[in-house]
């Protein structure tokens, strides 16, 4: 390969949720899987319920973004600079964003069904690498090596040396799995945990199918006195048919062609008229027939409950409104997508990114990691107007504004267009030539400032004023969160969990439209101390109240958390130009 891989502490790797195939890990890796249960799990993938669950996880995983970063203060992950080796290595995984989306999509199915998958990185002659995601059934042992079946071809993967770099031309295999809590080296998944339930579902499905196909069960037979004979067919020349032959012929016809008359009418017998009153009809219905249908529904519900996403996604969202549907989606991302994406990110951190960084001589290689971004899955609909308002406040970037309004980075203005706009928007005759002006707020890394300096008096931006405003905002959002927990935005089933979240941040997880802020009175009574603060710092009380109220309303509708750094934007309004 174009870069050599350095194997790190092998003793530590065998206890992780990912293992690279080396001489030390070979034995543990090949014997760790609970292959029998995984084979059964893949067999159930053909059922609609399991396939629906696995494909939901798979499609959601495809929307996750991988990037390089490291943890900063407070545990937040800071993205690596674009020119850092970590950023380059992560960007090259699976050939780029498109390949990564496909890789994540495939891993979604593997982790959801079998709880395990293999990444095989196969070098190409041009120095690049082909990335493959394989199931456990596509990996086998061949002596001391692994054998992977890729596109119908057998690829031998020799175990890497634990002490030395891997050969440039050798493929790499990384086992990635969701560990079982009782036996860490074994894989676990919702499907494996529900194997008995799914087996019951299969048997009940077969019973319901038999009831549906069986004409005898649905229509019954007639019991007639001795001497009653079945009519012969023209081809038999009037010969009489045997009773069993008649039953078998009718049953076969009904199964072969359910739309035929034989599937919908009783068996017809020709009898003397004086015997008609003696004929009785027998049916073969059983109490179990109706019970089987109910038990099948119960098994489906049990599997939906066992899956680590809200059961409504498998049972249907018909009884939910758009607020609760959004809350369910957020919960599904948190419970079903982020943990699996984290398993994969940890695997590529330990067995791909850091070894390559160490091979390139990066001193702080162990600090960098492969991080996941699930924000693309959380974008709410109809946020264009709110995005424009929040952007004017300086609370989001131009990149975020373009994303929320349906544009991409290809639509961003270039330097010449920015310069021309600046030239046209100034009346200063001494304005510098195009290309030398400072970039506007949407293209600058500096703090946004969308109004002339004269409109923001110095006393309104003093640290003590900003601190007081920050306290008012935080208290208002906390009050709004307490009220929000009792509104339709927070389903009753989620209110217990909502109590674990600080009220001032609850709006970042629930869908709230701009009109709902007033309709539910989220900010009513939130500004009782504005008079005191305005008097203390010689600010216009009505202006301060309006500025803070508008800012909080926009944050709640946009689902954005407040921070002290955003406080200047809340006070950056024309009316704040009024001094004492």
VOSEVO-548370 format. One record per residue (C-alpha): x, y, z; residue in one letter. Coordinates in steps of 0.5 Angstrom, whole numbers, plus 500, padded with zeros to 3 digits. Layout:
! VOSEVO-548370
REC  east  north   up  r
REC     X      Y    Z  A
...
//
This chain:
! VOSEVO-548370
REC  east  north   up  r
REC   500    500  500  X
REC   502    507  499  X
REC   503    508  507  X
REC   505    502  512  X
REC   501    501  518  X
REC   504    500  525  X
REC   501    495  529  X
REC   500    498  536  X
REC   500    494  543  X
REC   497    487  541  X
REC   495    486  548  X
REC   490    492  548  X
REC   487    491  542  X
REC   484    484  543  X
REC   480    487  548  X
REC   477    492  544  X
REC   471    492  539  X
REC   476    492  533  X
REC   482    488  532  X
REC   486    488  526  X
REC   489    481  523  X
REC   496    480  526  X
REC   500    474  528  X
REC   498    475  535  X
REC   490    477  534  X
REC   489    471  529  X
REC   487    466  534  X
REC   483    470  538  X
REC   480    473  532  X
REC   478    467  528  X
REC   475    464  534  X
REC   471    470  537  X
REC   465    470  533  X
REC   458    466  535  X
REC   458    464  528  X
REC   452    460  529  X
REC   447    465  532  X
REC   450    470  526  X
REC   448    465  521  X
REC   441    465  524  X
REC   441    472  524  X
REC   442    473  517  X
REC   437    468  515  X
REC   432    472  518  X
REC   434    478  514  X
REC   429    475  509  X
REC   423    477  513  X
REC   420    484  512  X
REC   421    486  520  X
REC   428    484  520  X
REC   430    487  513  X
REC   426    494  515  X
REC   430    495  521  X
REC   436    493  518  X
REC   435    498  512  X
REC   433    503  517  X
REC   439    503  520  X
REC   443    502  514  X
REC   440    508  510  X
REC   441    513  516  X
REC   448    511  517  X
REC   449    513  510  X
REC   448    520  512  X
REC   453    520  518  X
REC   460    524  516  X
REC   467    522  518  X
REC   472    527  520  X
REC   479    528  523  X
REC   479    531  530  X
REC   481    531  537  X
REC   478    532  544  X
REC   479    539  546  X
REC   477    543  553  X
REC   470    540  556  X
REC   470    534  551  X
REC   468    537  545  X
REC   472    535  539  X
REC   475    540  535  X
REC   476    538  527  X
REC   483    538  524  X
REC   486    543  520  X
REC   485    541  513  X
REC   492    541  511  X
REC   494    536  517  X
REC   496    529  516  X
REC   490    526  520  X
REC   485    530  516  X
REC   488    528  509  X
REC   488    520  512  X
REC   481    520  514  X
REC   479    524  508  X
REC   482    518  504  X
REC   478    513  507  X
REC   474    509  502  X
REC   476    514  497  X
REC   472    520  499  X
REC   465    522  502  X
REC   461    518  497  X
REC   465    511  498  X
REC   465    513  506  X
REC   457    514  505  X
REC   457    507  502  X
REC   461    504  507  X
REC   457    506  513  X
REC   451    504  509  X
REC   454    497  509  X
REC   456    497  516  X
REC   449    499  518  X
REC   446    492  516  X
REC   452    488  518  X
REC   452    491  525  X
REC   444    491  526  X
REC   443    484  524  X
REC   450    480  526  X
REC   453    485  530  X
REC   460    484  526  X
REC   463    486  520  X
REC   470    486  517  X
REC   473    492  513  X
REC   478    489  508  X
REC   483    494  505  X
REC   486    492  498  X
REC   492    495  495  X
REC   492    497  488  X
REC   497    498  483  X
REC   497    506  483  X
REC   498    506  490  X
REC   491    507  492  X
REC   486    502  496  X
REC   480    499  495  X
REC   475    498  501  X
REC   471    493  502  X
REC   466    491  508  X
REC   465    483  508  X
REC   460    479  513  X
REC   463    474  517  X
REC   460    468  512  X
REC   465    471  507  X
REC   471    471  511  X
REC   474    464  513  X
REC   481    461  515  X
REC   486    458  511  X
REC   492    456  515  X
REC   495    462  518  X
REC   492    467  514  X
REC   485    469  513  X
REC   481    468  506  X
REC   476    473  504  X
REC   471    472  498  X
REC   471    479  494  X
REC   466    479  488  X
REC   467    472  487  X
REC   475    472  488  X
REC   478    469  494  X
REC   483    474  497  X
REC   489    471  502  X
REC   490    476  508  X
REC   497    474  511  X
REC   497    476  519  X
REC   501    482  519  X
REC   507    482  524  X
REC   506    485  531  X
REC   513    489  531  X
REC   514    491  524  X
REC   510    495  519  X
REC   506    491  514  X
REC   508    490  507  X
REC   506    495  502  X
REC   503    490  498  X
REC   499    486  503  X
REC   491    487  504  X
REC   489    489  511  X
REC   483    486  515  X
REC   480    489  521  X
REC   474    486  525  X
REC   469    491  527  X
REC   464    488  532  X
REC   459    490  537  X
REC   461    487  543  X
REC   457    482  547  X
REC   456    484  555  X
REC   458    477  557  X
REC   463    475  553  X
REC   467    481  550  X
REC   470    478  544  X
REC   463    475  541  X
REC   458    480  537  X
REC   451    482  539  X
REC   446    485  536  X
REC   438    486  536  X
REC   437    481  531  X
REC   441    476  535  X
REC   438    477  542  X
REC   431    476  538  X
REC   432    470  535  X
REC   427    466  539  X
REC   422    471  538  X
REC   424    471  530  X
REC   423    463  530  X
REC   416    464  533  X
REC   414    469  528  X
REC   417    464  522  X
REC   413    458  525  X
REC   406    463  526  X
REC   407    466  519  X
REC   407    459  516  X
REC   401    457  520  X
REC   397    463  518  X
REC   400    461  511  X
REC   397    454  511  X
REC   390    457  514  X
REC   390    462  508  X
REC   392    456  503  X
REC   388    451  506  X
REC   381    450  502  X
REC   378    445  507  X
REC   380    450  513  X
REC   376    455  510  X
REC   370    452  506  X
REC   369    445  510  X
REC   366    439  507  X
REC   359    436  507  X
REC   358    429  511  X
REC   352    425  507  X
REC   349    418  508  X
REC   352    412  506  X
REC   350    411  498  X
REC   352    418  496  X
REC   357    418  491  X
REC   361    423  487  X
REC   359    425  480  X
REC   364    423  475  X
REC   367    427  470  X
REC   366    427  462  X
REC   373    424  461  X
REC   372    418  466  X
REC   366    416  462  X
REC   361    416  468  X
REC   366    413  473  X
REC   366    415  480  X
REC   372    419  484  X
REC   375    416  490  X
REC   373    421  496  X
REC   381    422  497  X
REC   382    424  490  X
REC   377    429  490  X
REC   380    432  496  X
REC   387    432  494  X
REC   385    435  487  X
REC   381    441  490  X
REC   386    442  495  X
REC   392    442  489  X
REC   388    447  485  X
REC   386    452  490  X
REC   394    452  492  X
REC   396    453  485  X
REC   391    458  483  X
REC   388    461  489  X
REC   383    465  485  X
REC   380    459  482  X
REC   373    457  483  X
REC   376    451  487  X
REC   379    456  492  X
REC   372    459  494  X
REC   366    454  493  X
REC   365    448  497  X
REC   366    441  494  X
REC   360    440  491  X
REC   356    433  491  X
REC   350    430  487  X
REC   345    426  492  X
REC   338    424  492  X
REC   333    429  493  X
REC   330    425  499  X
REC   337    425  503  X
REC   338    433  502  X
REC   336    434  509  X
REC   340    429  512  X
REC   347    432  509  X
REC   351    436  514  X
REC   357    441  513  X
REC   363    440  517  X
REC   369    445  518  X
REC   376    445  520  X
REC   377    451  524  X
REC   381    451  530  X
REC   381    456  536  X
REC   389    456  534  X
REC   387    459  527  X
REC   385    466  530  X
REC   390    466  536  X
REC   396    465  531  X
REC   394    471  527  X
REC   394    475  534  X
REC   401    471  536  X
REC   404    473  530  X
REC   402    481  531  X
REC   405    480  538  X
REC   412    477  536  X
REC   412    483  531  X
REC   411    488  537  X
REC   416    484  541  X
REC   422    484  536  X
REC   420    492  535  X
REC   421    493  542  X
REC   427    489  542  X
REC   430    493  536  X
REC   434    499  539  X
REC   430    504  535  X
REC   423    507  537  X
REC   418    501  536  X
REC   414    506  532  X
REC   419    506  526  X
REC   417    498  525  X
REC   410    498  527  X
REC   408    505  523  X
REC   408    512  525  X
REC   400    513  524  X
REC   398    515  531  X
REC   404    520  531  X
REC   404    528  529  X
REC   410    531  526  X
REC   412    534  533  X
REC   413    527  536  X
REC   415    524  529  X
REC   421    529  530  X
REC   422    527  537  X
REC   422    519  535  X
REC   427    521  530  X
REC   432    524  534  X
REC   431    518  539  X
REC   433    513  534  X
REC   439    517  532  X
REC   441    517  539  X
REC   440    510  540  X
REC   441    507  534  X
REC   446    510  529  X
REC   451    514  534  X
REC   453    508  538  X
REC   454    504  531  X
REC   458    510  528  X
REC   462    510  534  X
REC   464    503  534  X
REC   466    504  527  X
REC   470    510  528  X
REC   473    507  534  X
REC   476    502  530  X
REC   478    506  524  X
REC   482    511  530  X
REC   486    505  533  X
REC   487    501  527  X
REC   488    506  521  X
REC   489    513  523  X
REC   493    513  529  X
REC   498    507  526  X
REC   499    511  519  X
REC   500    518  523  X
REC   505    514  527  X
REC   508    511  521  X
REC   509    519  518  X
REC   512    521  525  X
REC   507    525  527  X
REC   508    526  535  X
REC   501    527  538  X
REC   499    521  533  X
REC   495    518  539  X
REC   491    525  540  X
REC   487    524  534  X
REC   481    520  532  X
REC   476    519  527  X
REC   470    523  529  X
REC   463    522  527  X
REC   458    528  525  X
REC   450    526  525  X
REC   448    533  524  X
REC   446    532  517  X
REC   441    527  520  X
REC   438    532  525  X
REC   436    538  520  X
REC   429    540  521  X
REC   424    542  515  X
REC   422    549  513  X
REC   428    552  517  X
REC   430    557  511  X
REC   426    563  514  X
REC   429    562  521  X
REC   436    561  518  X
REC   436    568  515  X
REC   433    571  522  X
REC   439    567  526  X
REC   444    569  521  X
REC   442    576  521  X
REC   443    576  529  X
REC   450    573  527  X
REC   449    566  531  X
REC   450    562  525  X
REC   455    562  519  X
REC   454    563  512  X
REC   455    556  511  X
REC   450    554  515  X
REC   445    559  512  X
REC   447    556  505  X
REC   445    549  508  X
REC   439    551  511  X
REC   436    554  505  X
REC   438    549  500  X
REC   444    551  497  X
REC   451    548  497  X
REC   458    551  497  X
REC   458    551  490  X
REC   453    557  490  X
REC   458    561  495  X
REC   460    568  492  X
REC   468    568  490  X
REC   473    573  492  X
REC   471    578  486  X
REC   464    578  487  X
REC   465    579  494  X
REC   470    585  492  X
REC   465    588  487  X
REC   459    587  492  X
REC   463    591  498  X
REC   465    596  492  X
REC   458    597  491  X
REC   455    598  498  X
REC   460    603  500  X
REC   459    611  499  X
REC   466    612  501  X
REC   470    615  495  X
REC   477    613  498  X
REC   474    606  498  X
REC   480    601  497  X
REC   480    597  490  X
REC   477    591  489  X
REC   480    585  492  X
REC   483    589  498  X
REC   477    590  502  X
REC   476    586  508  X
REC   471    580  507  X
REC   464    580  509  X
REC   461    577  515  X
REC   459    571  511  X
REC   466    569  509  X
REC   470    571  515  X
REC   473    567  521  X
REC   472    573  525  X
REC   466    575  530  X
REC   460    577  526  X
REC   458    584  526  X
REC   453    586  521  X
REC   452    593  523  X
REC   456    599  523  X
REC   460    601  529  X
REC   456    607  531  X
REC   450    603  532  X
REC   453    599  537  X
REC   455    603  543  X
REC   461    601  547  X
REC   457    601  553  X
REC   452    596  551  X
REC   458    591  549  X
REC   462    592  556  X
REC   463    585  559  X
REC   459    586  565  X
REC   453    588  561  X
REC   454    582  556  X
REC   455    578  563  X
REC   448    581  565  X
REC   445    579  558  X
REC   447    572  558  X
REC   444    571  565  X
REC   437    574  563  X
REC   438    569  556  X
REC   440    563  560  X
REC   434    564  565  X
REC   429    565  560  X
REC   431    559  556  X
REC   431    555  562  X
REC   423    558  564  X
REC   422    556  556  X
REC   424    549  557  X
REC   420    548  563  X
REC   414    550  560  X
REC   416    546  553  X
REC   416    540  557  X
REC   409    540  558  X
REC   407    542  551  X
REC   405    537  545  X
REC   413    538  542  X
REC   415    533  548  X
REC   410    527  548  X
REC   408    524  554  X
REC   413    518  553  X
REC   419    522  553  X
REC   417    527  559  X
REC   421    523  564  X
REC   427    523  559  X
REC   427    530  558  X
REC   427    531  565  X
REC   434    529  565  X
REC   436    535  560  X
REC   437    542  563  X
REC   431    546  561  X
REC   435    551  558  X
REC   438    546  552  X
REC   431    542  551  X
REC   429    546  545  X
REC   435    544  542  X
REC   432    537  542  X
REC   425    538  540  X
REC   421    541  534  X
REC   418    548  536  X
REC   416    553  530  X
REC   416    560  531  X
REC   409    561  532  X
REC   409    556  538  X
REC   413    560  542  X
REC   408    565  543  X
REC   402    560  542  X
REC   405    556  548  X
REC   407    562  552  X
REC   414    560  553  X
REC   417    567  554  X
REC   411    570  558  X
REC   414    573  564  X
REC   421    571  563  X
REC   423    579  563  X
REC   422    581  570  X
REC   429    583  571  X
REC   430    587  565  X
REC   428    593  568  X
REC   433    593  574  X
REC   439    591  569  X
REC   437    596  564  X
REC   437    601  570  X
REC   444    599  572  X
REC   447    599  566  X
REC   443    606  563  X
REC   440    602  557  X
REC   433    603  554  X
REC   429    598  558  X
REC   424    597  552  X
REC   429    596  547  X
REC   433    591  551  X
REC   427    587  553  X
REC   425    587  545  X
REC   432    585  543  X
REC   433    579  548  X
REC   426    576  547  X
REC   427    576  539  X
REC   434    573  540  X
REC   431    567  545  X
REC   425    566  540  X
REC   430    565  534  X
REC   434    561  538  X
REC   428    556  540  X
REC   425    556  533  X
REC   432    554  530  X
REC   434    549  536  X
REC   440    552  537  X
REC   444    552  544  X
REC   445    559  547  X
REC   453    561  549  X
REC   456    567  552  X
REC   460    568  545  X
REC   453    569  542  X
REC   451    575  547  X
REC   454    580  543  X
REC   449    578  537  X
REC   443    579  541  X
REC   445    586  543  X
REC   447    588  536  X
REC   440    592  534  X
REC   439    599  532  X
REC   435    601  538  X
REC   441    599  543  X
REC   444    605  540  X
REC   440    609  545  X
REC   444    611  551  X
REC   442    613  558  X
//
